[in-house]
Amino acid sequence: MDKKYLAFINELKQNIVQSRYVAARLVNREQLLLYYQVGRNLSEKIKAEKWGAQIMEEIASDLQKQLPGLRGFSHGNLKRMRQFYEAYAQFPIGSSVTSQLEQEAISPSLTGQIRQETIGQSAAAQLQNAEKEAFMGISFTHHMLILVKCPAAKERWFYIFQAASQAWPVRTLEHQINANLYKNQGQLANNFKQSLPEKLSANALQVFKNEYLFDFLQLDEQDGERVFEGQVVSNIKNTIMALGKGFAFIGNQYRLELDGQEFFIDLLFYNRYLQCLVAFELKSGKFKPEYAGQLNFYLNVLDDKVKLPDENPSIGIILCKEKNNTVVEYAFKNIGKGMGAATFKVSKEVPNEMKGILPDADDLSNLL
């Protein structure tokens, strides 16, 4: 009876959790549909009547009079809804999304049908379904952050798919945009192709970046590796977010013993997507060829003495302040262990000594 009872409770729990998840998706979906429709109405009416810029404030004020206590429809938000609609109304890649939104805004009976799977779908149909699901799977706040920060269409869709598939909160999305994941993913200097199994090599390229943004660190130019490592470990939650998907922290100064000698890896992680150990060696200066030999040694020991039988070969990343990719290429050449070299930066801010010399973004825009 106890086992049956526990199984029943577990079944109820699963039903409740699943229902809440579906409800949350539907609420978000309905909100996007509403905001899209309001944005369309505003866009079309303002253009048709040739109303001036102040009309948004009047509309927001009149809505408050008609619906006292209404939240989320300030003149600023109304402008965002209009921007949201206009960004995707004529979008070539997202035309399937646009038609779906327009159709559902007219036909509420279709609410909840995010995707209908069919056997033998064409590649185009699968892409359209993936677009719809990703588009509807993130919040309006996510969408507006992407619209404001990403002017290029392909870049916007990259972040829409990433945020939806990995369930990024807004803060994580903002960090990844600031870190320029769109340009840095897949650009890591590496030897994966010749040193790792084909599938692992392709996946590794999608996990690691060419440059990492550690804007939560407070490093000075003279700070060495130990200071760098100490701040990374003290901010391990932010570090994992900056590294990307699937990382679990194992330890810093991870001890390896070989014939009575001790060796220490700066940072050791496990990546769930790659199913392998990942060793990071931190360098506060420029990449040097001898770093490759040290990392190769660590990876050999990890694979022989630490890696479990069902895990993939370990991967090593040298994280340095700057690098020359040609030097990296020759340093990694003919090494049998998978490794890459990435750079890091700690801030997107202009250095103090340069402030006042360079024009800011608005001044530069006006100049152009």
Residue pairs with C-beta under 8 A, 6 or more apart in sequence:
25 114
25 136
25 137
26 111
26 112
28 136
28 137
28 138
28 139
29 111
29 112
29 114
29 136
30 111
31 139
31 140
32 101
32 135
32 136
32 140
32 143
33 101
33 104
33 105
33 111
35 80
35 81
35 84
35 140
36 81
36 84
36 85
36 88
36 101
36 105
37 105
38 73
38 78
38 81
39 81
39 82
39 83
39 84
39 85
39 86
40 85
40 89
40 102
40 105
42 56
42 59
42 78
42 81
42 82
42 85
43 82
43 85
43 86
43 89
45 51
46 55
46 82
56 75
56 78
56 79
57 75
59 75
59 78
60 73
60 74
60 75
60 77
60 78
61 75
63 70
63 73
64 70
64 73
80 140
80 144
83 144
83 147
84 140
84 143
84 144
84 147
87 147
88 94
88 97
88 98
88 101
89 98
90 98
91 97
91 98
91 153
92 153
93 131
93 153
93 154
93 157
94 131
94 135
94 157
96 127
96 128
96 131
96 132
97 131
97 132
97 135
100 132
103 110
104 110
104 111
114 132
114 133
114 136
115 129
115 132
115 133
116 129
117 129
118 125
121 129
130 161
131 157
133 164
134 160
134 161
134 164
134 165
135 160
135 164
137 164
138 160
138 163
138 164
139 170
141 170
142 160
142 163
142 168
142 170
142 173
143 160
145 170
145 173
145 174
145 177
146 156
146 159
146 160
146 163
146 173
146 177
147 156
149 174
149 177
150 156
150 159
150 177
150 182
155 182
158 181
158 182
159 173
159 176
159 177
159 181
159 182
162 168
162 173
162 176
162 181
163 173
166 245
168 176
172 241
175 213
175 215
175 241
175 242
178 213
178 215
178 348
179 209
179 211
179 212
179 213
179 242
180 211
180 213
181 209
181 244
183 210
184 209
184 210
184 211
184 212
185 205
185 206
185 209
185 210
186 205
186 206
187 209
187 210
188 205
188 208
188 209
188 210
188 317
188 340
188 341
188 342
189 210
189 323
189 325
189 328
189 329
189 332
189 340
189 341
189 342
190 204
190 205
190 208
190 332
190 338
190 339
190 340
190 341
191 332
191 333
191 335
191 338
191 339
191 340
192 200
192 201
192 204
192 205
192 315
192 338
192 340
193 201
195 201
195 335
195 336
195 337
195 338
195 339
196 204
196 312
196 313
196 315
196 338
197 312
197 313
200 274
200 276
200 312
200 313
200 338
201 338
203 273
203 274
204 274
204 315
204 338
204 340
207 244
207 245
207 246
207 271
207 273
207 274
208 244
208 315
208 317
208 340
208 342
209 244
209 342
210 342
210 343
211 342
211 343
211 344
211 345
212 242
212 243
212 319
212 342
212 343
212 344
212 345
213 242
213 344
213 345
213 346
213 348
214 232
214 238
214 239
214 242
214 344
214 345
214 346
215 346
215 347
215 348
216 235
216 238
216 242
217 228
217 231
217 232
217 235
217 346
218 231
218 346
219 227
219 228
219 231
219 284
219 346
223 284
224 284
225 266
225 282
225 283
225 284
227 284
228 282
228 284
229 252
229 253
229 266
229 267
229 282
232 239
232 252
232 267
232 282
233 239
233 252
233 267
236 249
239 249
240 247
240 248
240 249
243 269
245 273
246 271
246 272
246 273
246 274
247 269
247 270
247 271
247 272
247 278
248 269
248 270
248 271
248 272
249 267
249 269
250 268
250 269
250 270
250 277
251 267
251 268
252 266
252 267
252 268
253 264
253 265
253 266
254 264
254 265
254 267
254 268
254 279
255 262
255 263
255 264
256 262
256 263
256 264
256 265
256 298
256 301
256 302
256 305
256 306
257 263
258 301
258 305
263 297
263 298
263 301
265 279
265 280
265 281
265 298
265 302
266 279
266 280
266 281
266 282
267 279
267 280
267 281
267 282
268 277
268 278
268 279
268 280
269 277
269 278
269 279
269 280
270 276
270 277
270 278
271 278
271 315
274 312
274 315
275 310
275 311
275 312
276 307
276 311
276 312
276 313
276 314
276 315
277 302
277 306
277 307
277 311
277 314
277 315
278 314
278 315
278 316
278 317
279 295
279 298
279 299
279 302
279 314
279 315
279 316
279 317
280 316
280 317
280 318
280 319
281 291
281 294
281 295
281 298
281 316
281 317
281 318
281 319
282 319
282 320
283 291
283 318
283 319
283 320
283 321
284 320
284 321
285 320
285 321
285 322
286 320
286 321
286 322
286 323
286 324
287 318
287 320
287 322
287 323
287 324
287 327
287 328
287 331
287 341
289 327
289 330
289 331
291 318
291 320
291 331
291 341
292 318
292 331
292 332
292 335
292 339
295 316
295 318
295 337
295 339
296 316
296 335
296 336
296 337
296 339
298 316
299 313
299 314
299 315
299 316
299 337
299 338
299 339
300 337
302 314
303 313
303 314
303 337
306 314
307 313
307 314
313 337
313 338
314 337
314 338
315 337
315 338
315 339
315 340
316 337
316 338
316 339
316 340
317 339
317 340
317 341
317 342
318 339
318 340
318 341
318 342
319 342
319 343
319 344
320 341
320 342
320 343
320 344
321 343
321 344
322 343
323 341
323 342
323 343
328 341
331 341
332 339
332 341
350 358
359 367
